[in-house]
Amino acid sequence: MDAVALMGSLAACATMVGAAALTAWRIDAVSQRGGETDDPFWLAFGGAVAIVGAGVVAGALGAASLAVAVGVASSSAAVAWVWYRHDRRRRRAEESSRAAVREALQRRHDAVLRRWADYDVDPGKAVDYPGMHDPGNPAVRPVVQAVRRASTASDAVASSPADDATAARYAAAVAGLEQAFDAAEHHLGAHGAPRRGRHRAGPGRP
């Protein structure tokens, strides 16, 4: 192989590498933007045409083995890079979704605890519904148990945030807590209780 053929072969191989890299970058960019589903196919097709074309040129110049090796290596590297980027975005999206679910559950959990605490911090409710903080009250006992279960499940989620089974147990515990608290309020007549300053009207009161 003379010098001209060697330079041409090397240029063709460099073109193959560049085409593979450019194609991978464009496919990744389209994937990030959420383009049409067939866009990656046509980008990959165009990149393959460019790689094969450059390989044919290199083969015609007497470097067929080199062209095949470069083409396979550059294409494989491009596919692996695109897949890595796609997988990383998928894992980030899944973690973001899990975090959103955890935050929503924590807000529901905290909301019930605030409602329960209100029967202590609001003097009117504390006087009108003392049973809401009596652990021995049959209506409140399930609430105490549900609070413990939800707290344990919340700690487990904090320790294993990526465990879907743990998140499911926390969701069930929060739902159980909400149900137990609603049932206790209904049983004790405290559901929708007026806040102090808006007392229930008694005999002779307007």
Backbone as numpy.savetxt, mean C-alpha at the origin, in Angstrom:
# Nx Ny Nz CAx CAy CAz Cx Cy Cz
39.58 -9.76 -40.05 38.72 -8.57 -40.05 39.62 -7.33 -40.05
39.39 -6.45 -41.04 40.23 -5.26 -41.11 39.74 -4.21 -40.11
40.47 -3.11 -40.06 40.17 -2.09 -39.08 38.80 -1.46 -39.29
38.44 -1.26 -40.56 37.15 -0.64 -40.86 36.01 -1.54 -40.41
36.13 -2.85 -40.70 35.09 -3.80 -40.29 35.00 -3.88 -38.76
36.16 -3.83 -38.11 36.18 -3.89 -36.66 35.48 -2.68 -36.05
35.79 -1.50 -36.59 35.16 -0.28 -36.07 33.66 -0.31 -36.33
33.28 -0.77 -37.50 31.86 -0.85 -37.82 31.13 -1.83 -36.90
31.78 -2.96 -36.63 31.17 -3.95 -35.74 31.00 -3.40 -34.33
32.05 -2.72 -33.87 31.96 -2.13 -32.53 30.87 -1.06 -32.46
30.76 -0.26 -33.52 29.72 0.76 -33.56 28.33 0.12 -33.56
28.18 -0.97 -34.30 26.90 -1.66 -34.34 26.55 -2.24 -32.97
27.56 -2.79 -32.30 27.32 -3.33 -30.96 26.96 -2.23 -29.97
27.62 -1.09 -30.10 27.29 0.05 -29.24 25.87 0.52 -29.50
25.46 0.47 -30.76 24.08 0.84 -31.10 23.09 -0.12 -30.46
23.42 -1.40 -30.44 22.55 -2.39 -29.80 22.38 -2.10 -28.31
23.50 -1.81 -27.65 23.45 -1.51 -26.23 22.63 -0.24 -25.98
22.86 0.78 -26.79 22.13 2.03 -26.63 20.64 1.85 -26.88
20.30 1.06 -27.91 18.88 0.82 -28.21 18.21 0.08 -27.07
18.90 -0.89 -26.49 18.32 -1.64 -25.37 18.11 -0.72 -24.16
19.10 0.11 -23.87 19.00 1.03 -22.72 17.89 2.06 -22.93
17.83 2.63 -24.15 16.80 3.64 -24.44 15.40 3.03 -24.38
15.27 1.83 -24.91 13.97 1.16 -24.88 13.53 0.89 -23.45
14.45 0.41 -22.63 14.11 0.14 -21.23 13.71 1.41 -20.52
14.42 2.49 -20.74 14.10 3.76 -20.11 12.73 4.28 -20.52
12.41 4.16 -21.82 11.12 4.65 -22.31 9.97 3.79 -21.78
10.16 2.48 -21.73 9.12 1.61 -21.18 8.87 1.93 -19.72
9.95 2.15 -18.97 9.81 2.49 -17.56 9.10 3.82 -17.39
9.42 4.80 -18.24 8.77 6.11 -18.14 7.28 6.00 -18.44
6.92 5.21 -19.45 5.51 5.01 -19.79 4.79 4.32 -18.64
5.46 3.34 -18.05 4.86 2.62 -16.93 4.62 3.55 -15.74
5.54 4.45 -15.47 5.38 5.41 -14.37 4.20 6.35 -14.62
4.04 6.77 -15.88 2.96 7.69 -16.21 1.62 7.00 -16.30
1.62 5.66 -16.36 0.38 4.93 -16.51 -0.19 5.07 -17.90
0.65 4.89 -18.93 0.21 5.03 -20.30 -0.68 3.90 -20.75
-0.99 3.90 -22.04 -1.84 2.85 -22.61 -1.18 1.48 -22.44
-2.01 0.45 -22.34 -1.50 -0.89 -22.07 -0.63 -1.42 -23.20
-0.88 -0.96 -24.44 -0.10 -1.48 -25.56 1.14 -0.65 -25.85
1.34 0.47 -25.12 2.53 1.29 -25.35 3.82 0.52 -25.10
3.95 -0.19 -23.99 5.20 -0.94 -23.77 5.48 -1.96 -24.87
4.43 -2.57 -25.41 4.63 -3.56 -26.47 5.27 -2.91 -27.69
4.73 -1.77 -28.11 5.27 -1.12 -29.30 6.66 -0.55 -29.04
6.91 -0.08 -27.85 8.26 0.37 -27.53 9.24 -0.79 -27.56
8.84 -1.92 -26.98 9.71 -3.10 -26.99 9.92 -3.60 -28.42
8.86 -3.54 -29.22 8.98 -3.98 -30.61 9.96 -3.09 -31.37
9.83 -1.77 -31.19 10.75 -0.86 -31.87 12.18 -1.06 -31.41
12.38 -1.28 -30.11 13.72 -1.52 -29.61 14.30 -2.81 -30.16
13.47 -3.85 -30.25 13.94 -5.13 -30.79 14.36 -4.99 -32.25
13.59 -4.22 -33.01 13.93 -3.99 -34.43 15.30 -3.31 -34.54
15.50 -2.29 -33.68 16.78 -1.58 -33.73 17.94 -2.49 -33.33
17.73 -3.32 -32.31 18.80 -4.21 -31.86 19.11 -5.26 -32.92
18.07 -5.84 -33.50 18.29 -6.85 -34.53 18.95 -6.24 -35.75
18.52 -5.05 -36.13 19.11 -4.38 -37.29 20.59 -4.13 -37.09
20.96 -3.62 -35.92 22.38 -3.38 -35.64 23.14 -4.69 -35.59
22.49 -5.75 -35.08 23.14 -7.05 -35.03 23.40 -7.61 -36.42
22.46 -7.38 -37.33 22.64 -7.84 -38.71 23.83 -7.14 -39.35
23.95 -5.84 -39.08 25.08 -5.07 -39.61 26.40 -5.62 -39.06
26.43 -5.86 -37.76 27.65 -6.39 -37.16 27.96 -7.78 -37.72
26.94 -8.60 -37.94 27.16 -9.93 -38.51 27.69 -9.86 -39.92
27.17 -8.88 -40.68 27.64 -8.73 -42.05 29.10 -8.29 -42.10
29.55 -7.65 -41.07 30.93 -7.19 -41.00 31.86 -8.25 -40.40
31.30 -9.44 -40.12 32.13 -10.54 -39.65 32.19 -10.70 -38.15
31.25 -10.08 -37.42 31.26 -10.18 -35.96 29.93 -10.74 -35.47
29.48 -11.81 -36.12 28.17 -12.37 -35.79 28.13 -12.87 -34.34
29.17 -13.57 -33.92 29.18 -14.11 -32.54 29.15 -12.98 -31.51
29.93 -11.93 -31.76 29.95 -10.79 -30.86 28.58 -10.10 -30.83
27.97 -9.98 -32.01 26.66 -9.32 -32.09 25.61 -10.10 -31.31
25.63 -11.43 -31.43 24.66 -12.24 -30.69 24.87 -12.08 -29.19
26.12 -12.14 -28.76 26.42 -12.02 -27.33 26.00 -10.66 -26.79
26.32 -9.60 -27.52 25.95 -8.26 -27.07 24.44 -8.08 -27.08
23.78 -8.59 -28.11 22.33 -8.45 -28.20 21.62 -9.16 -27.06
22.04 -10.39 -26.80 21.40 -11.14 -25.71 21.68 -10.49 -24.36
22.90 -10.09 -24.11 23.27 -9.50 -22.84 22.55 -8.16 -22.60
22.55 -7.30 -23.62 21.92 -5.98 -23.45 20.40 -6.10 -23.31
19.79 -7.00 -24.08 18.34 -7.19 -23.98 17.96 -7.76 -22.62
18.74 -8.74 -22.16 18.45 -9.34 -20.85 18.59 -8.32 -19.73
19.63 -7.51 -19.83 19.85 -6.49 -18.80 18.71 -5.47 -18.82
18.24 -5.10 -20.02 17.15 -4.14 -20.13 15.86 -4.70 -19.53
15.55 -5.96 -19.86 14.34 -6.59 -19.32 14.42 -6.68 -17.80
15.59 -7.08 -17.27 15.75 -7.21 -15.82 15.59 -5.86 -15.13
16.12 -4.80 -15.73 16.02 -3.47 -15.12 14.57 -2.99 -15.10
13.87 -3.18 -16.23 12.47 -2.77 -16.30 11.63 -3.54 -15.29
11.88 -4.85 -15.19 11.13 -5.66 -14.23 11.41 -5.24 -12.79
12.68 -4.93 -12.51 13.05 -4.48 -11.16 12.31 -3.19 -10.81
12.30 -2.25 -11.75 11.64 -0.98 -11.49 10.13 -1.18 -11.31
9.53 -2.01 -12.13 8.11 -2.28 -12.02 7.78 -2.95 -10.69
8.59 -3.92 -10.29 8.35 -4.63 -9.05 8.51 -3.70 -7.84
9.48 -2.80 -7.91 9.68 -1.87 -6.81 8.50 -0.92 -6.68
7.96 -0.44 -7.80 6.78 0.42 -7.74 5.58 -0.34 -7.20
5.45 -1.62 -7.62 4.33 -2.42 -7.13 4.41 -2.60 -5.62
5.63 -2.90 -5.12 5.78 -3.09 -3.68 5.52 -1.80 -2.91
5.94 -0.67 -3.48 5.67 0.62 -2.83 4.18 0.91 -2.80
3.48 0.59 -3.90 2.04 0.82 -3.95 1.32 -0.06 -2.93
1.77 -1.30 -2.80 1.16 -2.21 -1.83 1.39 -1.71 -0.40
2.59 -1.25 -0.13 2.90 -0.74 1.21 2.09 0.53 1.50
1.94 1.38 0.47 1.14 2.58 0.65 -0.31 2.23 0.95
-0.81 1.21 0.24 -2.18 0.76 0.48 -2.33 0.19 1.88
-1.36 -0.61 2.31 -1.41 -1.17 3.66 -1.38 -0.06 4.71
-0.53 0.94 4.47 -0.41 2.05 5.42 -1.73 2.81 5.52
-2.39 3.00 4.37 -3.68 3.71 4.39 -4.72 2.91 5.17
-4.72 1.59 5.00 -5.65 0.75 5.73 -5.36 0.81 7.23
-4.06 0.73 7.59 -3.69 0.79 9.01 -4.12 2.11 9.63
-3.90 3.21 8.90 -4.27 4.52 9.43 -5.78 4.63 9.62
-6.55 4.10 8.66 -8.00 4.14 8.79 -8.47 3.33 9.99
-7.88 2.16 10.18 -8.25 1.34 11.33 -7.87 2.02 12.65
-6.69 2.65 12.66 -6.25 3.33 13.87 -7.18 4.50 14.20
-7.64 5.20 13.16 -8.58 6.30 13.41 -9.89 5.79 14.01
-10.38 4.66 13.48 -11.61 4.08 14.04 -11.39 3.62 15.47
-10.24 3.01 15.72 -9.89 2.55 17.06 -9.85 3.74 18.03
-9.15 4.78 17.64 -9.02 5.96 18.50 -10.38 6.63 18.73
-11.23 6.61 17.70 -12.54 7.26 17.84 -13.37 6.59 18.93
-13.33 5.26 19.00 -14.08 4.56 20.05 -13.49 4.88 21.42
-12.16 4.89 21.50 -11.53 5.20 22.79 -11.87 6.61 23.25
-11.94 7.55 22.31 -12.31 8.92 22.68 -13.77 8.99 23.15
-14.64 8.25 22.46 -16.05 8.22 22.88 -16.17 7.65 24.30
-15.39 6.63 24.57 -15.46 6.01 25.91 -14.89 6.96 26.96
-13.76 7.59 26.64 -13.14 8.52 27.59 -14.05 9.71 27.87
-14.91 10.04 26.90 -15.81 11.18 27.09 -16.73 10.99 28.29
-17.01 9.74 28.65 -17.86 9.48 29.80 -17.13 9.75 31.12
-15.82 9.99 31.04 -15.05 10.38 32.22 -14.81 11.88 32.24
-14.41 12.43 31.07 -14.01 13.84 31.03 -15.20 14.78 30.98
-16.34 14.30 30.53 -17.54 15.13 30.51 -18.29 14.90 31.84
-18.33 15.88 32.73 -18.97 15.67 34.04 -20.42 15.24 33.92
-21.14 15.78 32.96 -22.53 15.42 32.80 -22.70 13.96 32.47
-21.92 13.47 31.54 -22.01 12.05 31.17 -21.54 11.17 32.31
-20.52 11.61 33.03 -20.01 10.81 34.14 -21.08 10.61 35.20
-21.91 11.65 35.43 -22.97 11.56 36.43 -24.16 10.77 35.90
-24.52 11.05 34.67 -25.72 10.42 34.10 -25.52 8.94 33.76
-24.28 8.57 33.38 -24.04 7.20 32.93 -22.78 6.62 33.60
-22.80 6.49 34.92 -21.61 5.97 35.62 -21.30 4.53 35.21
-22.30 3.80 34.74 -22.07 2.41 34.35 -21.16 2.24 33.17
-20.97 3.30 32.37 -20.13 3.18 31.18 -18.66 2.97 31.54
-18.27 3.22 32.78 -16.89 2.96 33.19 -16.83 2.01 34.38
-17.85 1.20 34.50 -17.87 0.19 35.55 -17.52 -1.16 34.93
-16.28 -1.65 35.11 -15.88 -2.91 34.48 -16.74 -4.08 34.89
-17.40 -3.97 36.05 -18.23 -5.07 36.51 -19.60 -5.08 35.89
-19.96 -4.01 35.18 -21.26 -3.95 34.55 -21.32 -4.95 33.39
-22.33 -5.81 33.37 -22.40 -6.82 32.29 -22.40 -6.21 30.89
-22.94 -5.00 30.74 -22.98 -4.36 29.43 -21.62 -3.81 29.02
-20.79 -3.49 30.02 -19.49 -2.86 29.73 -18.36 -3.89 29.67
-18.56 -5.03 30.29 -17.51 -6.05 30.30 -17.04 -6.42 28.89
-17.94 -6.59 27.91 -17.47 -6.90 26.54 -16.64 -5.77 25.95
-16.92 -4.52 26.34 -16.14 -3.39 25.85 -14.71 -3.48 26.36
-14.56 -3.78 27.64 -13.21 -3.91 28.22 -12.42 -4.99 27.50
-13.07 -6.12 27.25 -12.40 -7.22 26.56 -12.05 -6.82 25.13
-12.97 -6.12 24.46 -12.73 -5.70 23.07 -11.60 -4.69 23.00
-11.51 -3.81 24.00 -10.41 -2.83 24.04 -9.07 -3.54 24.14
-9.01 -4.57 24.98 -7.76 -5.32 25.12 -7.38 -6.03 23.82
-8.38 -6.64 23.18 -8.10 -7.33 21.92 -7.62 -6.36 20.85
-8.27 -5.21 20.76 -7.88 -4.23 19.75 -6.48 -3.69 20.02
-6.16 -3.47 21.31 -4.82 -2.97 21.66 -3.75 -3.99 21.31
-4.02 -5.26 21.61 -3.05 -6.32 21.27 -2.87 -6.43 19.77
-3.98 -6.36 19.03 -3.90 -6.46 17.57 -3.17 -5.26 16.98
-3.37 -4.08 17.57 -2.68 -2.88 17.09 -1.17 -3.01 17.28
-0.75 -3.54 18.43 0.68 -3.75 18.68 1.26 -4.76 17.69
0.48 -5.79 17.36 0.95 -6.81 16.42 1.13 -6.21 15.03
0.22 -5.33 14.63 0.33 -4.68 13.32 1.56 -3.77 13.29
1.81 -3.08 14.38 2.99 -2.20 14.44 4.29 -3.01 14.32
4.27 -4.24 14.85 5.47 -5.09 14.79 5.63 -5.75 13.43
4.50 -6.05 12.74 4.56 -6.73 11.44 3.64 -5.99 10.47
4.04 -4.80 10.01 3.15 -3.99 9.17 2.85 -4.61 7.81
3.68 -5.53 7.34 3.47 -6.12 6.02 2.68 -7.43 6.07
2.28 -7.84 7.26 1.57 -9.11 7.43 0.08 -8.87 7.24
-0.47 -9.37 6.13 -1.88 -9.16 5.84 -2.79 -9.86 6.85
-2.36 -11.02 7.34 -3.18 -11.75 8.31 -3.29 -10.95 9.61
-2.19 -10.33 10.04 -2.21 -9.51 11.24 -3.12 -8.30 11.06
-3.06 -7.69 9.88 -3.93 -6.54 9.59 -5.40 -6.96 9.61
-5.68 -8.15 9.10 -7.06 -8.64 9.10 -7.56 -8.86 10.52
-6.68 -9.36 11.38 -7.07 -9.56 12.79 -7.34 -8.22 13.47
-6.54 -7.21 13.13 -6.75 -5.89 13.71 -8.08 -5.31 13.23
-8.38 -5.48 11.93 -9.64 -4.99 11.40 -10.83 -5.64 12.11
-10.73 -6.96 12.33 -11.80 -7.67 13.03 -11.92 -7.18 14.47
-10.77 -6.91 15.12 -10.79 -6.45 16.51 -11.41 -5.06 16.62
-11.09 -4.18 15.68 -11.67 -2.83 15.70 -13.17 -2.90 15.46
-13.59 -3.72 14.50 -15.03 -3.86 14.25 -15.74 -4.42 15.49
-15.11 -5.39 16.16 -15.69 -5.94 17.38 -15.78 -4.91 18.48
-14.77 -4.03 18.58 -14.80 -2.98 19.59 -15.94 -1.99 19.32
-16.10 -1.61 18.05 -17.19 -0.69 17.71 -18.55 -1.29 18.06
-18.72 -2.55 17.72 -19.99 -3.22 18.01 -20.24 -3.33 19.51
-19.20 -3.71 20.26 -19.35 -3.84 21.71 -19.68 -2.51 22.36
-19.03 -1.44 21.91 -19.28 -0.13 22.51 -20.68 0.37 22.17
-21.10 0.19 20.92 -22.46 0.60 20.53 -23.49 -0.17 21.35
-23.25 -1.46 21.53 -24.18 -2.28 22.31 -24.26 -1.80 23.76
-23.11 -1.43 24.34 -23.09 -0.94 25.73 -23.85 0.37 25.84
-23.65 1.27 24.90 -24.37 2.55 24.94 -25.88 2.33 24.84
-26.29 1.46 23.93 -27.71 1.19 23.78 -28.28 0.57 25.06
-27.54 -0.36 25.63 -28.03 -1.06 26.82 -28.20 -0.09 28.00
-27.28 0.84 28.14 -27.32 1.78 29.27 -28.07 3.06 28.93
-28.64 3.13 27.74 -29.40 4.32 27.36 -28.54 5.53 27.10
-27.26 5.30 26.82 -26.34 6.44 26.65 -26.13 6.80 25.19
-26.70 6.04 24.27 -26.49 6.32 22.86 -27.10 7.66 22.50
-26.27 8.54 21.92 -26.74 9.88 21.57 -27.00 10.75 22.78
-26.32 10.44 23.92 -26.55 11.19 25.15 -26.20 12.66 24.97
-26.98 13.58 25.52 -26.68 15.00 25.38 -25.44 15.39 26.17
-24.68 16.30 25.64 -23.51 16.79 26.33 -23.93 17.75 27.43
-23.09 17.93 28.48 -23.37 18.84 29.59 -23.57 20.24 29.01
-24.60 20.89 29.44 -24.96 22.18 28.84 -26.17 22.00 27.94
-26.50 20.71 27.57 -27.70 20.42 26.81 -28.39 19.25 27.50
-28.68 19.36 28.80 -29.22 18.26 29.59 -30.61 17.86 29.09
-30.92 16.62 29.43 -32.28 16.17 29.16 -33.24 16.96 30.05
-34.35 17.26 29.50 -35.33 18.05 30.26 -35.97 17.17 31.32
-36.00 17.63 32.57 -36.63 16.91 33.65 -37.98 17.51 33.95
-38.68 16.99 34.98 -39.99 17.51 35.34 -39.91 18.98 35.70
-40.75 19.74 35.08 -40.79 21.17 35.37 -39.76 21.96 34.62
-38.87 21.25 33.81 -37.85 21.98 33.04 -38.37 22.20 31.62
-37.99 23.30 31.01 -38.42 23.56 29.62 -37.60 22.68 28.69
